[in-house]
Amino acid sequence: MTILTLPARAGVRYSFIGTVATVKAGPNDTGGALSVIESECPLGWATPMHVHEREDEAFYVVSGLMRLYDGDKVSEMGAGSFVLAEMNRPHALMTIGDEPLRLLQLHWPSGFEQFVVDASALPAGPPDLELLTELAARHGIKIVGPPPA
């Protein structure tokens, strides 16, 4: 493997469940070891409560403010914060504050980026939770609750 370099704003961009997700590295770049995605999340955006059954996940907050729901625990994470969510751990994210949230997401092993690609083909607008649940299940992601209010 060679050294992978990618300039700012480079990568393949997808409209992903209300965000813009830019895949910075995937299985072809990392030998299947890791996926790296930069996400731009608007105010009020939230994920459903979910569990990754195939990969661990980490987030680095580049800018903005995120509320993390970790089971029954709720934390607010600002720029410079880091979160490690091991597989099989229920969690949800929400953008809060007065500016959009920018995250750097790491997933290992790789594979989550294919969920991003497939979900980007869903109809525009707020995601249909039933369709999203079916698609997520095919990628080893179990949706276990609605997005936080």
C-alpha positions in Angstrom: 0.0 0.0 0.0 1.2 3.5 -0.7 0.6 6.7 1.2 -2.9 8.1 0.5 -3.1 11.8 0.3 -6.4 13.7 -0.3 -6.6 17.5 -0.4 -9.3 19.4 1.5 -12.8 19.1 0.0 -11.7 16.0 -2.0 -13.5 12.7 -2.0 -16.8 11.4 -3.3 -19.8 13.4 -1.9 -23.2 11.8 -1.2 -26.5 13.2 0.1 -26.9 10.9 3.1 -29.9 10.9 5.3 -30.1 14.7 5.6 -26.3 15.3 5.6 -23.5 15.6 3.0 -21.1 12.7 3.5 -17.7 12.8 1.8 -16.0 9.5 1.6 -12.3 10.2 2.1 -11.1 6.6 2.2 -12.7 3.2 1.8 -11.9 -0.5 1.4 -9.9 0.0 -1.8 -7.7 2.6 -0.1 -7.2 0.7 3.2 -7.3 -2.9 2.3 -10.7 -3.2 3.9 -9.4 -2.1 7.3 -11.0 1.4 7.6 -13.5 3.8 6.2 -13.1 7.6 6.7 -16.1 9.9 6.1 -16.4 13.6 6.6 -20.0 14.6 7.4 -21.7 18.0 7.3 -24.9 17.9 9.4 -27.4 20.7 9.4 -29.0 22.2 12.5 -31.8 19.9 13.9 -30.4 16.8 12.1 -30.5 13.5 14.1 -29.9 9.8 13.5 -32.3 7.2 14.7 -31.1 5.2 17.8 -29.1 2.4 16.2 -26.5 -0.3 16.6 -23.6 -1.3 14.3 -23.3 -5.0 14.3 -20.3 -5.2 11.9 -18.0 -2.3 12.7 -16.7 -0.1 15.4 -17.3 3.7 14.9 -15.5 6.8 16.1 -16.3 10.5 15.6 -14.1 13.5 15.8 -16.1 16.8 16.1 -14.4 19.3 13.7 -16.9 22.1 14.3 -20.3 22.7 15.8 -22.0 20.9 18.7 -23.3 17.4 18.9 -25.6 15.7 21.4 -24.6 12.0 21.8 -27.2 9.6 23.1 -25.4 6.5 24.5 -28.1 4.2 25.8 -29.7 6.3 28.6 -26.6 8.7 28.9 -26.7 12.0 27.1 -23.5 14.1 26.4 -22.8 17.3 24.5 -19.6 17.2 22.4 -18.1 20.3 20.9 -15.2 21.0 18.5 -12.2 18.8 19.3 -14.2 16.1 21.1 -13.8 12.5 20.3 -16.2 9.6 20.6 -15.6 5.9 20.3 -18.7 3.8 19.8 -17.9 0.1 19.9 -20.0 -2.2 17.8 -23.3 -3.5 19.4 -23.6 -0.3 21.5 -26.9 1.6 20.9 -26.3 5.3 20.1 -27.8 8.3 18.3 -26.4 11.7 17.3 -28.1 15.1 17.0 -26.8 18.5 15.8 -27.5 21.2 18.4 -26.3 24.8 19.0 -26.4 27.5 16.4 -24.1 26.2 13.6 -24.0 23.1 11.5 -22.0 20.1 12.7 -18.9 18.8 10.9 -17.7 15.3 11.9 -14.9 13.1 10.8 -16.2 9.5 11.1 -14.0 6.4 11.2 -15.4 2.9 10.8 -13.4 -0.3 11.1 -13.4 -2.6 9.3 -14.6 -0.7 6.2 -18.0 -1.3 4.8 -20.1 1.6 6.3 -19.3 3.7 3.2 -21.5 1.3 1.1 -24.4 2.0 3.4 -23.8 5.7 2.6 -23.8 5.0 -1.1 -27.0 2.9 -1.0 -28.8 5.3 1.4 -28.0 8.2 -0.9 -30.3 6.6 -3.5 -33.3 6.8 -1.1 -36.0 9.4 -2.0 -35.1 13.0 -1.1 -36.6 14.6 2.0 -36.9 13.3 5.5 -36.0 9.6 5.5 -38.8 7.0 5.5 -37.9 5.2 8.8 -39.3 1.9 7.4 -37.2 2.0 4.2 -34.1 3.1 6.2 -34.6 0.3 8.7 -34.7 -2.3 5.9 -31.7 -0.8 4.1 -29.7 -0.5 7.3 -30.4 -4.2 8.2 -28.8 -5.2 5.0 -25.6 -3.4 6.1 -25.5 -4.8 9.6 -27.0 -1.8 11.2 -30.1 -2.3 13.5 -32.3 0.7 14.0 -33.7 0.3 17.6 -35.6 3.6 18.0 -36.6 6.9 16.3 -34.4 9.9 16.2 -34.2 11.9 19.4 -36.7 14.7 19.7 
